[in-house]
Amino acid sequence: MKKFQFFLLVECILLALGIMTILANDLSSFILILVLILLALRFYNQDTRNNFLLTVSLLMLFLIFMLNPYIILAVVLGVAYVVINHFSQVKKKNRFALIRFREEELEVRPSRNQWIGAASYESDFYAFDDVNIVRVSGSDTFDLTNVIISGKDNVIMIRKVLGPTKILVPIDVAVKLDVTTIYGTVTYFDYEPYDLRNESIKLWRPEDRKAIKSVKVIINTIAGDVEVSRL
């Protein structure tokens, strides 16, 4: 509660400074007084004769407020406080949920998304686990050559704005590729590259239907090349 009181005090100080600087300007104070008078007249008379003037005055008042550095700082501080407070509440709730999951013997493995920067996903001899990644930008490399893959219900889903993606798969694993992008090139093994321009493409080989092990790769991106290859 003390944090909220301190935040409220800082907000009041910033808003007070903002209003004081607005009133110090003749034009700004005139518009502010005009809007207040129109609001009072509208409230007491309940008429619509001053709607146009009221709308214009409110618009000018909004511009005056948003051009004031103290008002801008108060808005930014308010948004930051709400976001930080929301994230802390979510984190606290998730910690409680994890405790309940473990008490009920539920397997759980949370992980954070790396939004920006190059990333490599590889490990030494482990069972394949479905991949679901959201990114802003960066180069991604998925090395499945040392992964124990079994069955056909294996999925890699990648959604990001910008950056290339490379998938390395073992020789005995079939790949069904589904790519949607606005601008990029798709390279599927040793076949001819295909340029995507606001298109979607699905690639697979007919004999892959008989494969014992397969992976489905789904990639949605704004711009970025996609390559699937074997070592």
N, C-alpha and C positions, 0 to 999 in steps of 0.2 A: 504493500500500500504506500510505503514511503517513496518508492520509485515513481508511482503515479502522481503523488503530490508534488514531487520535485519537477516532474515533466509538466504538470499543470501550471506550476509557478513560472517556469521558463516560457511556456507558451503565452501566458498572460503578459509577461514582460515584453516579449517580442511583438505581440499584437498591440500592446499599448504604445510601444515605440513607433510601430508602423502607423497607427492612427494619429499620433502626435506629428509625425513628419508629413502625413497627408494633410492635416489641418493647417500645417505651416505654409502650405502652398495655397494661394488664393483660388486658383481654378479648381483644384482638387477639393478644397473645403466647400466651394460653391456647389459642385456636383453632389457631394455627400449630403449637404443640407437640402438640396433640391430633391434628391431621392427620398430622404426621410419625410419631407413634407408631402410628396406624392403618395408615399405609402400610407401616411396618416390620413390624407384625404380619401384615398381609396378604401381604407378600413372603415372610416366613419360614414362616408356617403354611399358606399356600395355601388358606385357607378363605373362605367367603362370609358368615360370620355378622355381620360388621361392615359390610356393604355399605351399608345405609341410613344408618348413622351417618357412614360415610366420605363418602357422597354429600352429606349435609347439611353436613358440615364443609368439604368442598371448595367448595361453593357459598358458604358464609359467608366462606371464605378468599378466594375470587374477588372478592366484594363488598368486602372489606377492602382488597385490593390496588387495585381500581379506584377506591376513594374516597381513595386516597393520592395527593397531588399529585405526588410524585416518581415514582411508578410511572406515572401518567398521562403525565407529561412524557417519561419514558423510552420509552413506547409510541409517543407522537406523534413523537418524534425518530427512532425506528426506522423507522416508516412513511415519514416524509419522506426519510430517507436512502435507503431502498430505491427509492422512486419517482424521486428525483433521479438516483440511480445508473443506474436502468433507462433513463430518458430519455436520459442522456448516452451510454450504450452504443448505444441505438437510433440516435441522431444520428450517432455515429461510423460505425456500420455503413452508414447511408444515404449518408453522404458518400462512402464507398468504392464503394457501388453506383452513385452518380451518375457517378463517374469511369469506372467500367466501362461504363456505358451510353453515355457520350460517346465512349469509345474504340471501341466497337462501332457507332458512328454511329446510335444509337437516339434518336429524338426523345423528350425528357422535359421536363416543365414542372411541377415540384411547387409546391404553394401551401398556405398554412395556412388553416384554417377560422376565421372570426370567430364565436365562440360567442355573444357578447352584444352588443347595440347595433344601431342602425339601419345598414343597408347598402344601397348602390345599385350595381347592376351594369350598366354601360353603357360604350360605346367608340365611336370614330369610324371607321365603315366598315371592318369587318374580317369575315372569314369566320366563320360561326357554329361554335362548338365546344360539345360537350355539356357541360351543367352538372350537377354532383353536389355538393350542399352539405348539411352537417350543422350545425345550430345549436341553442343552448339557448333563446334568446329574442331578439326584436328584430323590427323592421320591415324587410322586404326589398322592393326595387323592381327589376325586371328590365326594362330598356328595350332592346327589340330593333328599334327604329325605324331605327337607323342601321347595322344588322347585315346583311351579305349572306347571306341564307338560301337554300339550294338543296336540292332533294330532299325526301324525307319522313322520313329516318332521323335526325331531330333531337330530342333529349331534354333536358328540364329536370327534374331530380329534387331535391326539397327535403324534408328531414326535420328537424323542430324541435319544441320543446315548446310555445312560446308566441309569438304575434305575428302581425300581418297580413302578407299577401303580395300584391303587385301585379305583374301581367305586362302590359307594353305591347308590342303587336305591330303590324307594318305592315298596311296594308289588304289586301295580296295574299297574306297568309300565313294558312293555316287552323290552328286550334288544337284538339287533342283533350285535354280536361281530365279528370284523374283525381284526386279529392280524398278523403282519409280523415281524419276528425277527430272528436273527442268533442263539441266545442262550437265552432260557427262558422257563418258565412254565406258562401255562394258566389254571386258575381255573374259571369255569363258574358255578356260584351258587353252588349247592350241588353235582354236577356231578364230575366224576373222573378227576383229573388234567391231562393235556396233555403237554408233554415236546416238545418244538419246537427246532429243530436244522437246522437252515437255511431253515425254512419253513414258510408257511402261513396257517392260519386256519380261517374258518368262522363258527360261532356257533349261532344257533337260534332254537327255538322250533316250530314245525308245527302250534300249536295252537296260536302262537304269531301273525299269520296273521290276526286273528280275533280281536286282541287287539285294544282297542280304543286309548290307549296312548303307544307310543314306542320311544325308543332312539337307534340310530345307533352309535356304538362306533368303531372308526378306529384308530389303534395304529401301528405305524411303529417305530421300535427300533433296535439297534444293540444287546443289551443284557439287559434283565430285565424281571421280572415276572409280569404277569397281572392277576388281580383278580376282578371278578364281583360278588357282593353279596348283600343281603338284610339285613336290620336291623331287 
